[in-house]
Amino acid sequence: MGEQIKVADVQTIERFRASLLVASETFGLALEEAEGEIERTLAWVESDQPDFWRKRIRKAQDEVVMCKSALFRKQEIKATADARPSVVDEKKALDRAMKRLEYAETKLRNTKRWSTELPRQSVIFKGALSGMHTVLDRDVPRVNAMLKRMTEHLEAYLRGGDESDRLLEILGTSSNMRRGGDMDETSAAAEGAADEGTAVDSTADAGTPADRTTSTSAAPESDPQTPTEGTP
């Protein structure tokens, strides 16, 4: 195998899995609370606030009418030129009533505007949270199951069980490691074949001079100093 797995503490994986589940539950509750808050806000803006500000407008309108009547009555009082009644307080009261009416009318307009805008923003917000829902509903359970299997097989591996292949499959590295092992075996076989070929070549080279020596000794050359028949 091209790589090895060094396991220092299996319980670390189990603690991480427990923390993952706690975080998943926390995020899930936060999402539910956020979505519930959005629904409550929508109901508040669309139902409660329009009724509230309509009542405030009617009340402010009544105050304006009352202040105008008080001012009119004060102005109609007949008096001498030197003893004209003061209408300062009535005018101040009318001004306050007019401001309250204007404030209530502004709030009602804003409420109507947000009754249209807030649902659209709610849809955008929920769309942005869809990725988190996918992580919590699909990815976290899958990772949890993988970590659980990994812990079980690591414990069996440490006890001496034959769990290496299954463990590597869970870790997602078995294919790469096996390819590395096959390459090592192929390389070793190639090197062995090369060494064997080299040994055969060496034996053949070593036998060639011996063959030549044997053939030479079998057919020795004639002595030039020995006279042959018919030679004067």
Backbone hydrogen bonds, N-H to C=O, Kabsch-Sander energy under -0.5 kcal/mol:
donor,donor_aa,acceptor,acceptor_aa,energy
2,G,177,M,-0.7
6,K,4,Q,-0.5
7,V,5,I,-0.6
8,A,6,K,-0.6
12,T,9,D,-1.0
13,I,9,D,-0.5
13,I,10,V,-0.9
14,E,10,V,-1.2
15,R,11,Q,-2.5
16,F,12,T,-2.3
17,R,13,I,-2.3
18,A,14,E,-2.1
19,S,15,R,-2.4
20,L,16,F,-2.4
21,L,17,R,-2.0
22,V,18,A,-2.1
23,A,19,S,-2.6
24,S,20,L,-2.4
25,E,21,L,-2.3
26,T,22,V,-2.4
27,F,23,A,-2.8
28,G,24,S,-2.4
29,L,25,E,-2.3
30,A,26,T,-2.2
31,L,27,F,-2.5
32,E,28,G,-2.3
33,E,29,L,-2.5
34,A,30,A,-2.5
35,E,31,L,-2.6
36,G,32,E,-2.4
37,E,33,E,-2.4
38,I,34,A,-2.0
39,E,35,E,-2.0
40,R,36,G,-2.3
41,T,37,E,-2.3
42,L,38,I,-2.5
43,A,39,E,-2.3
44,W,40,R,-2.3
45,V,41,T,-2.7
46,E,42,L,-2.7
47,S,43,A,-2.1
48,D,43,A,-1.2
49,Q,44,W,-2.9
51,D,47,S,-1.2
52,F,48,D,-2.3
53,W,49,Q,-2.7
54,R,50,P,-1.8
55,K,51,D,-1.9
56,R,52,F,-1.9
57,I,53,W,-2.0
58,R,54,R,-2.3
59,K,55,K,-2.4
60,A,56,R,-2.5
61,Q,57,I,-2.6
62,D,58,R,-2.1
63,E,59,K,-2.0
64,V,60,A,-2.3
65,V,61,Q,-2.3
66,M,62,D,-2.4
67,C,63,E,-2.7
68,K,64,V,-2.4
69,S,65,V,-2.2
70,A,66,M,-2.4
71,L,67,C,-2.3
72,F,68,K,-2.6
73,R,69,S,-2.5
74,K,70,A,-2.0
75,Q,71,L,-2.2
76,E,72,F,-1.4
77,I,74,K,-0.8
84,R,81,A,-0.6
91,K,87,V,-2.1
92,K,88,V,-2.3
93,A,89,D,-2.3
94,L,90,E,-2.3
95,D,91,K,-2.4
96,R,92,K,-2.3
97,A,93,A,-2.2
98,M,94,L,-2.3
99,K,95,D,-2.0
100,R,96,R,-2.2
101,L,97,A,-2.0
102,E,98,M,-2.4
103,Y,99,K,-2.5
104,A,100,R,-2.2
105,E,101,L,-2.2
106,T,102,E,-2.1
107,K,103,Y,-2.2
108,L,104,A,-2.1
109,R,105,E,-2.0
110,N,106,T,-2.4
111,T,107,K,-2.3
112,K,108,L,-2.2
113,R,109,R,-2.1
114,W,110,N,-2.6
115,S,111,T,-1.7
116,T,112,K,-0.7
116,T,113,R,-0.8
117,E,113,R,-2.0
118,L,114,W,-2.5
120,R,116,T,-0.7
121,Q,117,E,-2.1
122,S,118,L,-2.4
123,V,119,P,-1.9
124,I,120,R,-1.9
125,F,121,Q,-2.4
126,K,122,S,-2.5
127,G,123,V,-2.1
128,A,124,I,-1.8
129,L,125,F,-1.2
130,S,127,G,-0.9
133,H,129,L,-2.0
134,T,130,S,-2.1
135,V,131,G,-2.0
136,L,132,M,-2.5
137,D,133,H,-2.8
138,R,134,T,-2.3
139,D,134,T,-1.4
140,V,135,V,-3.0
142,R,138,R,-1.5
143,V,139,D,-2.8
144,N,140,V,-2.7
145,A,141,P,-2.3
146,M,142,R,-2.2
147,L,143,V,-2.7
148,K,144,N,-2.1
149,R,145,A,-2.4
150,M,146,M,-2.6
151,T,147,L,-2.4
152,E,148,K,-2.2
153,H,149,R,-2.6
154,L,150,M,-2.4
155,E,151,T,-2.4
156,A,152,E,-2.1
157,Y,153,H,-2.4
158,L,154,L,-2.6
159,R,155,E,-1.5
160,G,157,Y,-1.1
161,G,156,A,-3.0
163,E,161,G,-1.8
167,L,163,E,-2.5
168,L,164,S,-2.6
169,E,165,D,-2.0
170,I,166,R,-2.0
171,L,167,L,-2.4
172,G,168,L,-0.9
173,T,168,L,-1.8
174,S,168,L,-1.2
177,M,173,T,-2.4
178,R,174,S,-2.9
179,R,175,S,-2.2
180,G,176,N,-2.0
181,G,177,M,-2.5
182,D,178,R,-2.8
183,M,179,R,-2.1
184,D,180,G,-1.9
185,E,181,G,-2.4
186,T,182,D,-2.7
187,S,183,M,-2.7
188,A,184,D,-2.5
189,A,185,E,-2.5
190,A,186,T,-2.4
191,E,187,S,-2.6
192,G,188,A,-2.4
193,A,189,A,-2.4
194,A,190,A,-2.3
195,D,191,E,-2.4
196,E,192,G,-2.3
197,G,193,A,-2.3
198,T,194,A,-2.0
199,A,195,D,-2.1
200,V,196,E,-2.1
201,D,197,G,-2.2
202,S,198,T,-2.2
203,T,199,A,-2.1
204,A,200,V,-2.3
205,D,201,D,-2.4
206,A,202,S,-2.2
207,G,203,T,-1.6
208,T,204,A,-1.0
210,A,206,A,-0.7
211,D,207,G,-1.8
212,R,208,T,-1.9
213,T,209,P,-2.6
214,T,210,A,-2.4
215,S,211,D,-2.2
216,T,212,R,-1.8
217,S,213,T,-2.4
218,A,214,T,-1.7
219,A,215,S,-0.9
226,T,223,D,-1.1
231,T,228,T,-1.4
